[in-house]
């Protein structure tokens, strides 16, 4: 570890994990003391004045085997517990590079506007590997995830996220994947990008991390932007390597045609965990990853028994009411698909609790109002957030279940008193609206 970060080599305790947060640190971890403000090198919407160097004592009290610092801690620490570097964020990236060099397995890198974590979970289930919870996909999360990857991993899957231009390429070079995937390009983070074309260009820079034999996988509509023999595609196009032939919302299954040779192909019917056409495309993307890695294509059938992680379309039961927890995140496309899925499966007893879709720029209100056609078959819609007020005003009076400016103002009793056994309720919004506040669990507990 000392060699990896360019520090003086010293003896010290064994290190069993990497942590940047004393609240989740476990005994044996190395604590990396990061500053909450990374400076001008990286963009973040969560800059803070917090400094990990102020928590070194807490880390040691929690069982940290050592600490990585770039300034002298304010507490007394034995020399063998300290590794000093010029900058701890650079040190974390150095640990990530060292971890990547020792891997001897297929490495996947995934980017996209929506569904990255779902794809990572789908692919992990198909490859029978454990996938860490959460989506560590930015300038500190990705190197942290890489640094934690065990040497003997049979496969490794990483997410690459962005909300500003120029972020994907350095992350891709850090991962240096064998297979890189652009899952989709959607109107997300428009607040920071100059239109959808700019988002497409940014996502496609994931190929900068590929080696000579690396394979890029893209949706069929993007293939013309990256011609070459090492490009595969998935989607509904006739010439897709993995073609989505049909999707059944009633059965929540997708029929896939996978081209396995010049004159050969396989057709499979696969369950879509969580349902929705957008997730059916994610299933097709998963199969494309298996195809690119020369894996057994029957592994896709592992999804028939796979349960989605919390917040990504999983079903909860409360008092005979079925709640669809899709609260982890939202964008205009995934929101529309989720609403249509509820329409098709609720048999006239569908409701929706919808929260703001964030970072959509000046056209945010219009994107929310455009959800109106997908809401017309629902019994009622409850809207939460500043931008969702545009949808609330557009709804017919008999569809207005209620409105709250933020999640803390939602009247749980009003929600509960409206619902009855057999009803189906979709809860969906951007991460900071519902998921960050544990809203779904609170509603389920209240109804129960």
C-alpha positions as a printed NumPy array, in Angstrom:
array([[  0.   ,   0.   ,   0.   ],
       [  2.848,   2.378,   0.79 ],
       [  4.372,   1.734,  -2.622],
       [  1.013,   2.248,  -4.344],
       [  0.572,   5.759,  -2.954],
       [  4.254,   6.73 ,  -3.318],
       [  4.868,   6.976,   0.416],
       [  7.903,   5.779,   2.292],
       [  7.738,   2.014,   2.813],
       [  7.042,   1.098,   6.425],
       [  5.89 ,  -1.911,   8.374],
       [  2.405,  -1.787,   9.762],
       [ -0.794,  -3.723,  10.385],
       [ -2.614,  -5.63 ,   7.661],
       [ -5.349,  -3.679,   5.871],
       [ -8.63 ,  -5.453,   5.101],
       [-10.708,  -2.669,   3.582],
       [-10.851,   0.988,   2.554],
       [-13.124,   3.577,   4.167],
       [-13.737,   7.301,   3.801],
       [-16.557,   7.496,   6.354],
       [-16.17 ,   6.784,  10.079],
       [-19.893,   5.962,  10.319],
       [-19.484,   2.847,   8.158],
       [-15.847,   1.985,   8.929],
       [-15.207,  -1.536,  10.192],
       [-12.171,  -2.786,  12.148],
       [ -9.21 ,  -3.443,   9.857],
       [-10.059,  -0.651,   7.385],
       [ -7.668,   2.003,   6.163],
       [ -9.321,   5.385,   6.748],
       [ -8.667,   7.857,   3.919],
       [ -9.05 ,  11.397,   5.235],
       [-10.706,  13.296,   2.375],
       [-11.8  ,  16.905,   2.274],
       [-15.455,  17.635,   1.519],
       [-14.401,  20.146,  -1.137],
       [-12.239,  18.493,  -3.833],
       [-11.233,  21.842,  -5.308],
       [-11.379,  22.812,  -8.956],
       [-10.385,  19.398, -10.364],
       [-13.769,  17.765,  -9.861],
       [-17.375,  18.952, -10.022],
       [-19.699,  18.075,  -7.184],
       [-23.074,  19.349,  -6.029],
       [-22.245,  18.285,  -2.465],
       [-19.189,  20.401,  -1.576],
       [-18.814,  20.859,   2.161],
       [-16.416,  22.238,   4.748],
       [-16.01 ,  18.794,   6.329],
       [-12.457,  17.443,   6.502],
       [-11.657,  13.805,   7.163],
       [ -8.538,  14.834,   9.069],
       [-10.849,  16.006,  11.865],
       [-12.163,  12.455,  12.243],
       [ -8.913,  10.497,  12.499],
       [ -9.397,   9.802,  16.199],
       [-12.954,   8.566,  15.588],
       [-11.635,   6.297,  12.831],
       [ -9.013,   4.8  ,  15.148],
       [-11.559,   4.383,  17.931],
       [-13.761,   2.491,  15.463],
       [-10.914,   0.062,  14.725],
       [ -9.145,   1.566,  11.723],
       [ -5.871,  -0.254,  11.152],
       [ -4.314,   2.86 ,   9.629],
       [ -5.029,   6.287,   8.202],
       [ -4.029,   8.012,   4.971],
       [ -3.474,  11.737,   5.523],
       [ -1.931,  14.773,   3.879],
       [ -1.659,  16.881,   7.002],
       [ -0.793,  16.125,  10.61 ],
       [ -3.841,  14.897,  12.549],
       [ -4.941,  16.87 ,  15.588],
       [ -4.736,  13.754,  17.761],
       [ -1.861,  11.579,  18.954],
       [ -1.392,   8.676,  16.543],
       [  1.276,   5.985,  16.63 ],
       [  3.639,   6.281,  13.643],
       [  2.843,   2.81 ,  12.327],
       [ -0.782,   3.831,  11.819],
       [ -0.021,   6.776,   9.535],
       [  0.671,   6.918,   5.793],
       [  1.406,  10.461,   4.64 ],
       [  0.882,  11.617,   1.046],
       [  0.748,  14.964,  -0.742],
       [ -3.011,  14.673,  -1.354],
       [ -5.36 ,  11.988,  -0.032],
       [ -7.717,  12.112,  -3.023],
       [ -4.737,  11.428,  -5.301],
       [ -3.762,   8.689,  -2.861],
       [ -7.194,   7.08 ,  -3.199],
       [ -6.839,   7.136,  -6.996],
       [ -3.364,   5.565,  -6.649],
       [ -4.844,   2.755,  -4.542],
       [ -7.477,   2.25 ,  -7.252],
       [ -4.802,   1.981,  -9.974],
       [ -2.889,  -0.572,  -7.928],
       [ -6.055,  -2.614,  -7.356],
       [ -6.882,  -2.539, -11.076],
       [ -3.408,  -3.769, -12.066],
       [ -3.713,  -6.864,  -9.903],
       [ -7.096,  -7.948, -11.288],
       [ -7.108, -10.985, -13.569],
       [-10.75 , -11.063, -14.649],
       [-13.16 ,  -9.414, -17.088],
       [-13.752,  -5.802, -16.1  ],
       [-16.973,  -4.051, -17.135],
       [-17.578,  -0.286, -17.08 ],
       [-21.13 ,   1.061, -17.349],
       [-22.371,   4.561, -18.018],
       [-25.738,   5.946, -19.045],
       [-28.319,   8.523, -18.073],
       [-30.492,   6.032, -16.211],
       [-30.412,   2.435, -14.998],
       [-26.665,   2.01 , -14.402],
       [-27.112,   0.477, -10.959],
       [-29.912,  -1.771, -12.219],
       [-27.685,  -3.046, -15.037],
       [-24.833,  -3.626, -12.599],
       [-27.156,  -5.664, -10.379],
       [-28.607,  -7.608, -13.318],
       [-25.133,  -8.431, -14.642],
       [-23.877,  -9.344, -11.178],
       [-26.772, -11.776, -10.759],
       [-26.033, -13.37 , -14.138],
       [-22.32 , -13.713, -13.335],
       [-23.006, -14.969,  -9.788],
       [-20.876, -12.264,  -8.185],
       [-21.638, -10.092,  -5.192],
       [-22.425,  -6.496,  -6.119],
       [-21.82 ,  -3.793,  -3.537],
       [-24.895,  -1.734,  -2.62 ],
       [-25.24 ,   1.857,  -3.769],
       [-23.846,   3.553,  -6.841],
       [-20.243,   4.633,  -6.26 ],
       [-19.724,   6.244,  -9.633],
       [-18.031,   9.636,  -9.248],
       [-14.513,  10.994,  -8.622],
       [-14.316,   9.528,  -5.111],
       [-16.866,   6.707,  -5.305],
       [-15.34 ,   4.953,  -8.319],
       [-11.734,   4.857,  -7.035],
       [-13.09 ,   3.729,  -3.657],
       [-14.996,   0.899,  -5.334],
       [-11.914,  -0.097,  -7.357],
       [ -9.638,  -0.011,  -4.309],
       [-12.038,  -2.329,  -2.46 ],
       [-12.163,  -4.935,  -5.238],
       [-10.705,  -8.279,  -4.084],
       [ -7.656,  -9.55 ,  -5.951],
       [ -9.314, -12.883,  -6.782],
       [-12.573, -11.476,  -8.23 ],
       [-14.068, -13.574, -11.036],
       [-15.481, -10.397, -12.651],
       [-15.705,  -6.722, -11.757],
       [-18.416,  -4.213, -12.679],
       [-18.156,  -0.455, -12.192],
       [-20.5  ,   2.479, -12.776],
       [-19.287,   5.761, -14.265],
       [-21.472,   8.778, -13.626],
       [-21.388,  12.41 , -14.671],
       [-23.335,  15.6  , -14.227],
       [-20.824,  17.867, -15.992],
       [-18.742,  17.632, -19.178],
       [-15.31 ,  16.021, -19.001],
       [-15.931,  13.573, -16.149],
       [-16.401,  10.216, -17.878],
       [-13.057,  10.008, -19.717],
       [-10.719,  10.111, -16.678],
       [-12.942,   7.654, -14.824],
       [-12.904,   5.304, -17.827],
       [ -9.102,   5.474, -18.028],
       [ -8.909,   4.644, -14.328],
       [-11.099,   1.546, -14.74 ],
       [ -9.463,   0.494, -18.053],
       [-12.352,  -1.883, -18.812],
       [-12.379,  -4.865, -21.13 ],
       [-16.017,  -4.127, -21.967],
       [-17.568,  -0.649, -21.827],
       [-21.308,  -0.043, -21.968],
       [-23.324,   3.08 , -22.773],
       [-26.761,   2.017, -21.573],
       [-28.701,   5.061, -22.791],
       [-28.557,   8.8  , -23.447],
       [-31.527,  10.676, -21.988],
       [-32.412,  14.279, -21.047],
       [-30.775,  14.11 , -17.605],
       [-28.46 ,  16.729, -16.02 ],
       [-29.522,  19.196, -18.71 ],
       [-28.838,  21.881, -16.138],
       [-25.116,  21.303, -16.73 ],
       [-25.029,  20.206, -20.401],
       [-25.723,  22.123, -23.596],
       [-28.41 ,  19.75 , -24.859],
       [-28.759,  16.034, -25.534],
       [-25.983,  16.034, -28.134],
       [-23.486,  17.161, -25.488],
       [-24.636,  14.372, -23.16 ],
       [-24.175,  11.805, -25.955],
       [-20.627,  12.98 , -26.63 ],
       [-19.799,  12.831, -22.931],
       [-21.174,   9.305, -22.464],
       [-19.287,   7.97 , -25.479],
       [-15.956,   9.088, -24.009],
       [-16.147,   5.902, -21.943],
       [-14.352,   4.298, -24.895],
       [-11.225,   6.284, -23.972],
       [-10.554,   3.696, -21.285],
       [-10.701,   0.66 , -23.564],
       [ -7.56 ,  -1.223, -24.534],
       [ -6.717,  -2.491, -28.013],
       [ -9.045,  -5.49 , -27.696],
       [-11.736,  -3.731, -25.696],
       [-15.383,  -3.879, -26.768],
       [-17.83 ,  -0.983, -26.685],
       [-21.559,  -1.743, -26.367],
       [-24.151,   0.901, -27.244],
       [-27.894,   1.142, -27.948],
       [-28.699,   0.581, -31.614],
       [-29.443,   4.254, -32.236],
       [-25.886,   5.197, -31.21 ],
       [-23.978,   2.676, -33.321],
       [-23.536,   5.08 , -36.242],
       [-21.622,   7.437, -33.952],
       [-18.926,   4.851, -33.172],
       [-18.322,   2.663, -36.237],
       [-15.841,  -0.174, -35.926],
       [-15.449,  -3.902, -35.522],
       [-15.181,  -3.686, -31.743],
       [-18.652,  -2.15 , -31.317],
       [-21.748,  -4.169, -30.414],
       [-25.295,  -2.937, -29.987],
       [-28.593,  -3.896, -28.395],
       [-32.131,  -2.622, -28.836],
       [-35.168,  -2.99 , -31.075],
       [-33.269,  -2.475, -34.352],
       [-33.256,  -5.448, -36.751],
       [-29.458,  -5.538, -36.956],
       [-28.855,  -5.404, -33.189],
       [-26.539,  -8.058, -31.753],
       [-29.121,  -8.48 , -28.988],
       [-32.543,  -7.596, -30.312],
       [-35.562,  -6.881, -28.142],
       [-38.323,  -8.569, -30.152],
       [-41.233,  -7.911, -27.794],
       [-42.1  ,  -6.966, -24.228],
       [-45.141,  -8.199, -22.311],
       [-46.226,  -5.786, -19.568],
       [-48.79 ,  -8.323, -18.317],
       [-46.202, -11.063, -17.769],
       [-43.28 ,  -8.652, -17.295],
       [-41.148, -10.684, -19.691],
       [-39.038,  -9.788, -22.705],
       [-38.291, -11.865, -25.79 ],
       [-34.653, -11.501, -26.901],
       [-32.901, -12.592, -30.087],
       [-29.134, -12.878, -29.618],
       [-26.895, -13.218, -32.67 ],
       [-24.297, -15.878, -31.837],
       [-22.744, -16.275, -35.294],
       [-23.056, -15.252, -38.928],
       [-26.066, -17.523, -39.465],
       [-27.024, -18.47 , -35.922],
       [-28.979, -16.902, -33.096],
       [-30.779, -17.75 , -29.875],
       [-34.249, -16.646, -28.798],
       [-35.032, -16.478, -25.09 ],
       [-37.929, -15.274, -22.982],
       [-36.627, -13.603, -19.832],
       [-38.36 , -12.118, -16.808],
       [-37.885,  -8.355, -16.374],
       [-37.314,  -7.725, -12.647],
       [-39.29 ,  -4.636, -11.659],
       [-41.078,  -4.536, -15.022],
       [-41.227,  -1.739, -17.569],
       [-39.955,  -1.389, -21.133],
       [-36.952,   0.616, -19.918],
       [-35.866,  -2.334, -17.766],
       [-36.528,  -4.705, -20.664],
       [-33.858,  -2.736, -22.553],
       [-31.591,  -3.158, -19.535],
       [-32.113,  -6.924, -19.721],
       [-31.077,  -6.762, -23.401],
       [-28.008,  -4.729, -22.397],
       [-27.154,  -7.373, -19.802],
       [-27.28 , -10.084, -22.456],
       [-25.031,  -7.967, -24.687],
       [-22.461,  -7.84 , -21.874],
       [-22.583, -11.624, -21.533],
       [-22.214, -11.997, -25.299],
       [-19.236,  -9.619, -25.437],
       [-17.522, -11.505, -22.606],
       [-18.129, -14.899, -24.273],
       [-20.211, -16.035, -21.316],
       [-22.871, -18.716, -21.43 ],
       [-25.995, -16.943, -22.69 ],
       [-28.26 , -19.061, -20.48 ],
       [-26.908, -17.038, -17.542],
       [-29.472, -14.372, -18.473],
       [-32.126, -16.744, -17.112],
       [-30.745, -16.072, -13.62 ],
       [-32.906, -12.951, -13.791],
       [-36.018, -15.134, -13.599],
       [-35.353, -15.485,  -9.846],
       [-33.695, -12.104,  -9.266],
       [-35.288,  -9.583,  -6.915],
       [-34.57 ,  -5.881,  -7.587],
       [-32.762,  -3.936,  -4.86 ],
       [-34.813,  -1.533,  -2.784],
       [-36.009,   1.536,  -4.623],
       [-35.675,   0.149,  -8.13 ],
       [-39.105,  -1.197,  -8.924],
       [-39.422,  -3.783,  -6.165],
       [-42.843,  -4.62 ,  -4.747],
       [-43.9  ,  -4.13 ,  -1.135],
       [-47.15 ,  -5.19 ,   0.514],
       [-48.942,  -3.129,   3.148],
       [-52.503,  -3.782,   4.268],
       [-53.332,  -5.551,   1.027],
       [-52.003,  -2.585,  -0.97 ],
       [-49.177,  -3.23 ,  -3.446],
       [-46.548,  -0.491,  -3.374],
       [-44.052,  -0.218,  -6.227],
       [-40.913,   1.294,  -4.731],
       [-39.164,   3.022,  -7.633],
       [-37.95 ,   5.88 ,  -5.45 ],
       [-34.211,   5.543,  -5.997],
       [-34.152,   7.917,  -8.977],
       [-36.109,   9.279, -11.926],
       [-35.812,  11.006, -15.288],
       [-38.474,  11.83 , -17.9  ],
       [-38.057,   8.533, -19.775],
       [-37.995,   6.179, -16.783],
       [-40.858,   8.102, -15.161],
       [-43.009,   7.751, -18.277],
       [-42.246,   4.026, -18.582],
       [-43.   ,   3.403, -14.906],
       [-46.355,   5.175, -15.194],
       [-47.3  ,   3.216, -18.313],
       [-46.355,  -0.014, -16.548],
       [-48.682,   0.803, -13.648],
       [-51.449,   1.623, -16.133],
       [-51.035,  -1.75 , -17.795],
       [-50.94 ,  -3.83 , -14.617],
       [-53.225,  -2.08 , -12.111],
       [-56.565,  -2.907, -13.802],
       [-58.062,   0.47 , -12.952],
       [-56.819,   0.641,  -9.364],
       [-53.515,   2.421,  -9.933],
       [-52.219,   5.435,  -8.044],
       [-48.932,   7.352,  -8.207],
       [-46.946,   9.45 ,  -5.759],
       [-44.529,  11.404,  -7.939],
       [-41.592,  13.584,  -6.895],
       [-39.498,  16.135,  -8.73 ],
       [-37.081,  15.022, -11.455],
       [-34.036,  17.144, -10.71 ],
       [-31.28 ,  18.781, -12.785],
       [-33.401,  19.224, -15.926],
       [-32.502,  22.876, -16.428],
       [-34.807,  25.617, -17.66 ],
       [-37.3  ,  23.197, -19.218],
       [-37.891,  21.289, -15.97 ],
       [-41.544,  22.319, -15.542],
       [-42.334,  21.311, -19.123],
       [-40.795,  17.854, -18.624],
       [-43.034,  17.335, -15.595],
       [-46.169,  18.56 , -17.333],
       [-45.468,  16.171, -20.223],
       [-46.185,  13.252, -17.877],
       [-49.894,  14.101, -18.049],
       [-50.893,  11.607, -20.807],
       [-49.307,   8.742, -18.85 ],
       [-51.345,   9.698, -15.762],
       [-54.802,   9.782, -17.334],
       [-55.618,   6.115, -16.681],
       [-54.578,   6.33 , -13.02 ],
       [-57.2  ,   6.901, -10.335],
       [-55.218,   9.761,  -8.802],
       [-51.749,  11.308,  -8.544],
       [-50.042,  12.896,  -5.535],
       [-47.325,  15.395,  -6.545],
       [-44.31 ,  16.351,  -4.433],
       [-41.822,  19.12 ,  -5.215],
       [-41.537,  22.5  ,  -6.898],
       [-41.497,  21.231, -10.493],
       [-44.201,  18.624,  -9.91 ],
       [-46.599,  21.48 ,  -9.271],
       [-46.674,  21.949, -13.051],
       [-48.084,  18.434, -13.427],
       [-50.479,  18.924, -10.527],
       [-51.985,  22.027, -12.184],
       [-52.338,  20.154, -15.491],
       [-54.152,  17.18 , -13.951],
       [-57.951,  17.04 , -14.178],
       [-59.49 ,  17.887, -10.765],
       [-60.647,  14.309, -10.217],
       [-57.058,  13.057, -10.636],
       [-55.554,  15.437,  -8.063],
       [-54.822,  13.32 ,  -5.013],
       [-52.825,  16.096,  -3.396],
       [-49.733,  18.28 ,  -3.534],
       [-46.83 ,  18.904,  -1.135],
       [-43.858,  21.2  ,  -1.636],
       [-41.513,  18.663,  -0.037],
       [-41.662,  15.156,   1.398],
       [-41.848,  16.365,   4.998],
       [-45.192,  18.015,   4.191],
       [-46.855,  14.888,   2.774],
       [-49.987,  13.934,   4.731],
       [-49.553,  10.183,   5.272],
       [-53.034,   9.89 ,   6.739],
       [-54.556,  11.314,   3.554],
       [-52.661,   8.755,   1.5  ],
       [-53.685,   5.884,   3.751],
       [-57.356,   6.862,   3.965],
       [-57.666,   6.943,   0.165],
       [-56.167,   3.514,  -0.498],
       [-57.905,   0.172,  -0.132],
       [-57.002,  -3.478,  -0.57 ],
       [-56.09 ,  -4.365,  -4.139],
       [-54.82 ,  -0.908,  -5.053],
       [-51.392,  -0.465,  -6.628],
       [-49.253,   2.602,  -5.873],
       [-46.138,   3.758,  -7.732],
       [-43.673,   5.934,  -5.803],
       [-41.053,   7.556,  -8.019],
       [-38.883,  10.67 ,  -8.03 ],
       [-35.287,  11.795,  -8.014],
       [-33.071,  10.378,  -5.282],
       [-33.139,  13.459,  -3.054],
       [-36.952,  13.601,  -3.049],
       [-38.067,  10.268,  -1.566],
       [-35.114,   7.864,  -1.272],
       [-32.844,  10.134,   0.757],
       [-35.623,  10.602,   3.333],
       [-36.71 ,   6.95 ,   3.622],
       [-40.214,   7.95 ,   2.548],
       [-41.347,   4.558,   1.259],
       [-40.477,   2.766,   4.495],
       [-42.309,   5.444,   6.47 ],
       [-45.422,   5.085,   4.307],
       [-45.364,   1.288,   4.488],
       [-44.968,   1.367,   8.285],
       [-47.788,   3.913,   8.595],
       [-50.186,   1.84 ,   6.512],
       [-49.303,  -1.352,   8.386]])
